[in-house]
Amino acid sequence: MNVIAQSEVGRETYLGIGSVGYALFYLLVVITLSVLAYGIYQRFSRYAEGDDDPFARVNELPSRIISATKIVLSNEKQFNRDLYGGLMHSFILWGFLTLLIATLIIGFEQYTTELIFGFVFWEGDFYLSYQFIVDAMGLLFVVGIGMAMYRRYWVQNHRLWGRHTSNEDDIFIWTLFGLGVGGFLLEGARIYATGMPDHEVVSFVGYGIAILFQAIDLPTTGAALEASTGGASYSAVSNLGYNAETLHWLVWWKHSLLAFFFIAWIPYAKPFHMISSFANVVTRDEKAGARLPNVPSDLDATNAESIDDFTWKEILDQDACTKCGRCSSVCPAKASDRPLDPRNVILDLKKYREELDAGGEEKPIVADGGTSVINTETMESCMACMACMDACPVEIEHLQSFTRLNRQMTDQGDISSSMQDVFQNVMQNGNTFGDSPRNRGDWADDLEFDVPDAREEEVDYLWYVGDFPSYDERNKQVARSLATILQEADVSFGILFDDEKYDGNDIRRVGEEFLYVELAGHHVETWEDCEFDKIVCTDPHSYNTFKNEYPEVDFEEFADDPMMPFEYEDEWNADGEIDVLHWTQAVEELVTEDKLELSGTELDYTVTYHDPCHLGRYNDEYEAPRELIRATGCELDEMPRNRDNSFCCGGGGGGLWMDFEEEPKPSEERIREALEDTDNGPDVEKFVVACPMCMTMYEDGRKTGGYEDDIEIVDVAELIVEAIGAEEKADLEVAAD
């Protein structure tokens, strides 16, 4: 097949469209763009009505846009744990953007280079390359839409269906399908109607459709049609659309009208996520969830008494939701049949806001009894594990909105009696157990050495022990193990004894901000009187709040408050000059320096390890605990859900202190996974944790799930101590020989 001369390689843009049609087309363009612009203006003006967000969201905007573009174009979040979904969305996104850019190129030539400068570039080699790329990416676009339709309608993926599934979801996907297929049909009709020029073979999809028209012998023009029908009236038959020119004219207008509808519809329905999702990624907080906003002295500013209390970013979160259901599919509360569905909370708030904007009646945002937008039992179910945020492909910050709802519940007194007891215990005794502060260091009495008092002597490590290692009998064993490790490594460490109080992390996520500030003020004021290099925490929850949240508190705002039992007025560790470590990070350094003299052959257990949410997803620490497990000689068999996909134990967000009717409990499900779904499940002897709350939840789950004879729950510290003992025993045997 011979390609015609390059100077002739090109095509007419408005083939068969008369002057009246041309004028009508551009009238519709103006109307469509006006409707689009007005809708976008309405959306963004609504964000302007939201409260100011406490975090810097548009600082360093160029770098934010570049980073967001990389995230969006790479589809890295869509590929996370879902190869099919990643490919599907990539095909749709890349195809859509290519078609959009291709359309803009034509417009740029017609109304800029050709109109102003008389220069035409949409011809020759450029035209050939353009047509090939557009067909290739357009085909990917249609394939992606087909994959989406297959998953939605044939497979009926459970993630995609819920109470917020509506006709707009169907209209959205079918409109995209119509645009993709209609574009190829239009191209095929044009190629066939213009005599199938040889160079159009680069438009391989459209050319293939043109070959089909040729195979059915579709007349190209009215004259050809008249001849083929033996002189029958062209007007009578062509009005039925029985020729390529008429078919092209009809498809051109149908395709154009469908495109106009889609463009005008963008700000008013699901397609707006193409804009809002990108804006959401641009304005994301890199520490979202791990840190909550600074606590203002006017705590009412943090509540959710009305929809107007939400910040503009929280409103943008609502609009960015695509209903993909990834957050719901990984939520341990939903998996345990608790009433929480993260997607529904975000979309319920959005629906209520839109109803109010349309003139609907106001109602409480969160309350008991089903009279509010969100039920209190729904928010009580949240474990603050951050799995929803980690899975969200558009960076929705669920926990920020959820904590706002929890603050409102606390302010209203709509919290469980068990949590009220915890608040009371902390207020009166400084710990969640309600035990005497004087007993806080009693766990160390059984040690063969004295634990130094960091208030009285300079230490390298100021060790924050935490509530559960101080008062819970099972976790006291872990505290003694860690003390033994530090002593064995010959490092300088000390604790605060009765000056140590509860860290405040989880009661803050339940909504008790005022008490959280009291605890933070007490601790930073106490630390100021101590001399140390680093803070080491037993509990990942303590580690997270000291590292990420205490530096956010503006203590000066509370300096004149007579209710606050501290006088500290500075920002604490704002520049990160004090290292805050989880104990596994500190001990990994000691092992690397050979301070514990482990050979890596001391133990021969087959174990599995559970990533704590506050160490893993919150702070991206996955390797330190694993390195310590390997240093003992144990064989580590990973559960299918590990690292950032770890399944929460159920203890976070106050869950440790609440009773739920759930089946199965998150802890039971996780132990089942360890025994049944790991590669060496039947051989797994120990379920290893690195969090006191996880220890408590899994010891309970082992009993309630009937796994007491199947597996042992141990802390990483206990494995290390056993390995040290085995090493010392081996050394003694060698010496005896």
N, C-alpha and C positions, 0 to 999 in steps of 0.2 A: 504494500500500500504506500503510495507516494504522498508525502506531506507537501502541501502547496507552498509556494514561496512565502518566506517569513514575513514579508511586508503585508501579506494577506491573512496572516494568522491573527485572528481576533473574532469579535462578534458584536452584533448590535445589542445594546442594553435593553431597549424597550421595543423588542421585535413585535410588530403587529399591534402596537398600542397607539391609537390615534391621538390627535391633539386634545380632544375632549377627555379621553381616558388619562392622558398625561396630566392635564390640569386637575382632574378629580383625584388622581393618585397623590399629588402634592398637597392638595387640600386635606386629604386624610392624613398625610404625614404631619402636617401642622397640628391638626386636632389631636392625633395620637401623642405627639411629643408634649403638647400642652397638658393633656391628661396625666401623662407620666410625670412631668415636672411638678404638677400640683400635688400629686400623690406623694412624691418624695418629700416635697416641702412640708406636707402635713405630718409625715412620719418624723422628720427631724425636728420640727417645731414641737412635737410632743415630747421628744427627748429633752428639749430645752426646758420643759416644764417640770422635769424630774429634779430631785434634790441633787446637790453637788456630790460628786463621788470623792471619798477621802483620799484615794490614791491618784497619783499622777498617771493619767491615761494617754495623753497625747504629747508627752515630753519626748524629745528625740524622735520626732515624727518620721523623718526620712528613713531612719534605720528600722523603725517599727513597720513601716510600709514594706520595706525590702524583706524583712523577716516574715511578715504575714504573706507576702506574695510567694515566697519559697514554700511555706507551709501549705498554702492553698493549691498552688500549681503541682506540687509533688504529691498531693493527696496522702501525705504520710499518716495522718490520723485516720483516714478511711481504710487504709491497709492494715491498721492495727487490729490484729486478731480476726481479720475478715478479708481474705484474699479476693474472694468473689466480689464483695462489696467495693473493695478498693479498685479493682479493674473496672467494674461497672461505672462507678462515679468518675473515674479517670477518663474513660471513653466519652462519657456525656460531657464532662467539663471541657476537656481538650477539644472535642468536636465542636461544641457550642462556641467556644472562644475563637476557634479557627473560622467558623462560618461568620461570626460577628466581625472579625477583623477583615475577612474577605469582602464583606458588604461595605465596610468603612473604606477599604481601598478603592472600590469603584466610585463611591461618593467623593473621595478625595481627588481622584483624577478628573471627574466630571465638573466639580464645582471649585476646584483650586487650580490644578496644573493646566487643564484644558481651557477652562473658562477665562482664567486670568493671564496665563502665559502661552496658551495655544500649544501646550506640550502634552502629547499622549504617550503613556508608557504601558498601557494595558493591551499589549499586542506582542507579537513575536515570541521570543524565548520566555519573556516574563509571563505572558499569557499562558503559554504551555505549562510552565512550572506552577503557576497559580491554579490552573484547572486541575492538574494532577493532585496537588496538595489538598485542594478543597474537596475533591471526590474521595480521597483516601480518608481524610479526617471526618468528612460527612458520613462516610460508611461506618467509621468507628462510633460516631454519634448515634446512628440508628441501631447499631449492635448494642451499645450501652443501654439505650432505651428499651430494646427488646429484652435484655437481661433484667432490667428493672421490672418490666411487666411480667416476666416469667416468675420472678421472685415474689412479686406482690399478688398476682392472680392465680398462678398455677401452684407454686409451692406454698403460697400464703404464709410467708414467714411471720411468725408470731410477733416479732418486734414491730412490724409495720401496722399493726391493728390495735386499736384502743378506742376509748370513748371520744377522743379528739379526731379520729379518722373521719373524714367528711368528703363530700363531692368535690371539693376543691383539690384534693389529692388526685382524684381521677381526672379532673379537667386538666390539671397541670401535666400529668404524664402523657395523656392522650394528645394534648396540644403540641407537646414536644415531638411526639411520634408523627403527628400530622405535618409538622414543619420539616422534619427530616425526610420522610418519605415523599411528601409533596414537592420538596426541592429537587429530588432526583427525578420524579415524574415530569416536572417542568423542564428539567434539563434534557431528558430524553425526547420530549415532544419538540423542543427547540431544535435539537440536532437533527431529528428526522424531518422536520418541516423545512429546514435549510439545506436539504439534500445530503445529509450525512458527510460533511467535509472530512477529508482524511485526517487533518490535524486534530479533530475532536476526539480521536481515539484515546488521547490522554485523559479525557473525562470518562474513564472506563466504566463507571456505574451508569452514567447517563447514556453512554454509547451502547451499553448492553441493552438498556430499555429501548433505545431507538431500533436496535436489531429486532426486538420483539415486535415493535410496530411494523417493521418491514416484513416480518414473518407472517403477520396476519393481513398483510397487504392493505394497511390503512392508507387511504388517499392522502396526499400531502396538501393539495389545494382544492378549492371548489371546482376549478376547471377540470382537474384530474378526476374528481368525483363525478362530475357530469358525464364525462366520457365513460367512466366505469359503470355507470348506471344506464347506459344506452340513451342518453339525452334527457334523462329526467331532470326536473327543475332543481338547480343547485340550491336555490333559496329554501325550497321545501325540505330538502334532505339535510343541508348544512346546518339548518337551525336545530337539528337533532344532535349536532356535534360530531358528525361522522367524517371528520377530516382533521389532519394534524394541525392546520392553522387554527381552526376553531377550538380544538382540544387545548392547544397551547394558550390561546386567549383565556379560556375558562380556567385552566389550572393556574395561570399567572395571577388572575384576579383572586381566586380562592386562596392561593398561597399568600398573596399580599394582604388580604383581609385577615387571614389567620395570624399573620405576623403582626399586623396592627393591633389586633385584639390582645395578643400576648404581651406586647410592649406596653400597651395602656394598662393592662391588668397587673403588671409587676408590683406596683406599690401597695396594692390592695389585697393581696392574697399570698399564697405560698411562694410564688416566684421572687418575692422580695428578699427571701433568704440569700439570693445571689449577691445582694448589696449588704444586707444586715450581717450576714455571716462573716464577710470579709472585714467589715467595720469592727465586728466583735473580736476577730483575731488580732486586728491592729491594736485595739485598746485593751488587750488582755493584761492581767497582772501576772508576772512570772511566778510570784509566790502565792497566787490565789489559793485559798483553802488553808495553806500552811500558816498564813497570818490573816487575822481578821482586822478590820479597820480600827484605827485608834479610837479609844473610848472617850467621847467628849464629856465634859462635866455636866452638860445637859443631856442626861440619858434618854430623854424623850426623843431626841433626834435620831436615835438608833432603832426606834420601834417601827411597827407596821400597823398603826392605827387606821390608816387609809392608804389607798393605792398611791397617793401623792407623796407618801413618805419614802417610797422607793427611789433610789438614785437613777440618774439617766442611764448608767451602765446596766443596772438591773432591769430596766425597761428594755434596753437593747438586747439583753440576754433573752428576754421573752420573745422578741421578734426574730431573733437569730435561730430559734429552735426549728428544726426541719421535720420533727416528728419521727426521726429515724429509729428511736427506741433503743439505741445503744446503751444509754444510761440505765434504762429499765432492765435490760438484759443482764447487767453485771451487778445490780443492786442486791446486796445480801438480805436487806429487809424485805424486798419484794419476793426474793427466792424463798424466804421463810414464811411467806404468806402474811406478813404484816401489811397494814393498809397503805404503806408508802409506795408510790411510784414517782420517781424524780421527774419524769417527763410530764406527768399529769399536774404536778405542783406548778411547774413553770407555765404550762399551757392554761391551767385554771386561772392563774393570775393574769395572763394575757387576755383570756376571754372576758374576765370581769372588767378589766380596764377598757376593752373595746365596747362592752355593753354600757359602761358608764359614759364613755365618750359619745355614744349614740343616744344618750338620754335615759339610761336605765337607773334603777334605784340603788342606793348605797346599802351595803350590809357589812357586818364585821369581816375583817380579813381572815382571822383565825379565832375559832371558839369551839366550845363543845356543842353537841346536839344537832349537828347538820344544818345550822342556820347561817353558816359563814361560808366564805370562799374555800377555806381549807379547814379541815377538822383537826383538833388538837392531837388526837390519837395518831393522825398521819405524821405529824412532825415529831412526836415522841418516838416514832419508830426509826427515825434516822440515826445511824450509827456514826455519822461524821467520818466515814471511812475514805471518802473522796474517790471512790471507784467511779461514780457517775461523771465527775469532772475529768478524770483520766481518760474515760472512754469517749467523751464528747468530741466530735470532730470539728466543732465550731467554737470551742473554748468557752462554753457557758459556765459561769462560776456559781454553781448551784448552792454551795455552802454559804455564800454571802447572803443570798436571799433567805435560805433556810434559817440561818442564825438570826436574821432580822425577825422572822416569824417566831422563833423561840424566845427572843427578847420580849416580844409582845405578849406571848403566853405567860412568861414569868411576871411581867408587869401587871397582868390581869389576875394573876394567881391561879392560872389554869395549868398547873403542873401536877404530876403525880405526887401522892403523899410520900412515897419513898424518896423522891428527889427533894422534897421539902425537908425531910429528915436529914438528908445529906447536907443541905445548905445550913441547917441548924447546927449540925455537928462541926462543920468547918468554922462557922461564926463563933461558936463557944470554945472549941478545943483546937482549932487549927488543922484538923484532919477529918477525913471522911468517915472514919470509924467511930468518932465520938469518944475515943479513948484519951487518957490524960497525956498532955504533951511531955510530962516527965518520963513517961514510959517509952518515948520514941526511940531511944538508943538501947533499949533492953535486949534487942536482938543480938547485940554484940557480946553479951555476957558469957555466952558459951564458947567464945573464941579463946584460943590459947595465948593470945596477945592482946594488947590494949589498942583500941582504935583511937588515934589522936583527935583532939578537939581543935578544929580549924579556927575557932574563935580565939584560941590562946597561943597558937604557934603558926609560923609560916609553913605553907605546904605547896607542893607542885599542883596536886589535884585537890580541888574542893569538891568532894563527892556529895551530890544531892541524892540521898537514898530513896526517898519517896514514901508515900503512904503504905502501899501494899507490902513492900519489903520490910517496912518498919513494924507493921501491926498484924499482917496476915501470916499465920503459922507456916503455910507452904512456901510463901515467898521469903520468909525469914531465912530459909535454907539457901535461897539464891543469894541473898545479901551476904550471908556468911561465906558463901563460895567466892563471891567477888572480892570480899575483903581478903580472903586467903590468897587469891591471885595477885592482888596488889602488894600484899606483904611478901609473897614469894618473889615478885619481880623487884623487890627492894626499891619501891618508889615512895616518895613522900606524899601522903594523902591524909585527909581529915574530913570530919563531918561536923554538922552544926548542932547535933543532939536536939534539945528541946527548942532551939531557935529555928529549926526547920519546920515549915508548915506545908500544907498541900499546895501544889504548883498552880492550880486553878484552870488548867487546860480544858478539862471536860465540863466543869460547871459553866465555863464561859460559853461553850458550844450549846449548852442547854439554855443559855440566855441570861445567866446571872453575872452581869458585867460589873456591878458595883463591888461585889465581894471579890471578884477577880482582881480589880484594881487594888483593893486592900492587901491581898496576898502578894501581888507584884511589888507594891511599895514596901511591904515588910521585908521581902527577900533582898531587893536591891539595896535597901538601907543596911541590912545585916551584912551583905557581901562587902559593902564599902568599908566596914570595920575589920575585914579579914585581909590577909595577905596570901595570895595564891596566883598561880599562872593560868590554870584552866579549870573550867567547871565540867565535871563528869557526871552523867545522869544514868541511873539504873533503868528508868522508864522512858521509852521513846516519846510518851506524851509530855513528860517534863522537858526532855531534850527539845522537842519542837517549840514549846511555848517560851522557853528561855532563849532559844536561838532566834526565833522569828517574830515573837510577839511582845516580849518585854521591851525590846528596843523601840517598838512602835508607840508605847504608852507615853503620853505627855504628862508627866507627873506634876508639872507646874500648874496645870489646870486644877489640880485637886489640893494644892498646897495650903489653901486657906479654908479647906473644908474641915470643920471640927470633928466630923464623923470618921475621917481618915486617920488611922493610928501611925502615921509616918510624917516626916518633915522633908523628905527627899524631894528636890525640885528640878533635878537635871534630867537629861535624857540618858538612859542607861545603855551602854555598849552600842551607841548609834553607829559608830565607825567599825564595829566588829573587832575591836582591839583585844577583847577577851575571847578566847576560843571556848566554844560550848560543844562538848562531844557526848555522843552516846558511848557507854562503856565499851561496846564492841570495837568502836573506832580507836579508843585509847589503848585497849589491850592488843589489838592487831598491831599497833606500832611497837608495843613491847615484844610481841612474838617475832616481828620482823627484825628487831634488834637483838633477838635471841636471849631476852631477859628471863624467859621461862624455860629455856633449854629443852624444848620439845623436839623430838625427832620426826614426828608425823607417823609413828608406827605404834603408839602406845595402846590405842583402842581399836577394836575390829568390829564395832557395831555397824549394822545397816540402819541408817536414820533418814528421816525427811525433815525439812525445815520449813517453818511457816514465817513468811515475811510480815512483820507488824505494819499496819497501815501508816502509823506516824513515823516510822523509820524509813519505810520504803516509798510509798506513793507521796507522802508529805515531803520527804527530804532526800529521795533518790539514793539512799544507802542500801545497797543490796549485797555487796561483796564482802564487807568486813565480817559479818557473822559466818558467811560460808567459808572464808579463809580460816577462821578459828576452828570451825568444825573439821575441816580438812587437816588442820595442824594437829588434831588429836589422833588422826589415823582412821577416823570413821569414814565409811562409804556413804556419800550423800546421794540419795535417790529423790529427785525433784518431783513434786506434785505437778499435775498438768497446769494448774493455776498457780503460777509463782511470779516473783518479782512484782512488776507493776500490775499484774493481773491477779494478785493474791486475793483470796476470799476472806473477808473480815471475820474475826472471831465472834463479833456481836457485842463486844464490851464498850466500844467507843460511843461518844455522844450521850453519855449517861446510861447506856444500855446495861452496863454492869450492875446498876442499882435498880433496874426496873424489871418487872415480871411481865412476860408476854405469853399469850397463848399462841404458840407457833409450832409448826411441824414441817420439816425438822428444825431444830435449833441450828443456827449457823455453825456452832462449835461441833455439833454432831455430824453435820454434813461435811465439814472439813476433815474430821477424823475418818469418816467413811471414804473420802477421796484419798486420804493417805494410805489406807489399807487396801483399797480396791482398784484405784485408778493409776497408781504409780507403777513404774515398770517392774519393780520388785516388791509389790505390795505385801504379799504374804511374808516376806522376809524382813519387812521394816519392824525394827524392835523399839525404836524411840522416836517420838514426835517432839522435835526440838523447837523451842521458842526463845525469843529475846525480849520479852515484854512481860512485866508482872500481871497486867490485865489479861493478856493472852493465857498466861499460866492458870489464872483463876478460872477463866471461861472454859478452857480445854479440860482442866481437871473435872469441872462440873459436867461437861459434855461427855467425857469418858464414862462417867457414872450413869447419867441419864440415858445415854445411847447404848449402854450395855457393852462397852469396849474395855472394861477394866482388866480383863484377862488377855487382851489382844495387843495392847500397846502401852508404853510408859511415856508420860509427859515430863520432859526435862528441859532445863534452861541451858543455853550454851555454856554459861559459867560453870554449871555442874559437870558438864563433860570435860571442861578444861581442868577442873580440880581433880577429877578422876584420872585424867591423863597424867597430871603432875604426880599423883600418888603412884600410878603405875610406873612412871619413870624412876621415882625414888626407890620403889621396891626393886626394880631391875638393877639399879646401881648398887643397892645393898647386897643383892645376890651375887653380883659380879665381884664385889669387895670380899664377900665371904669365901668365894671360890679361890 
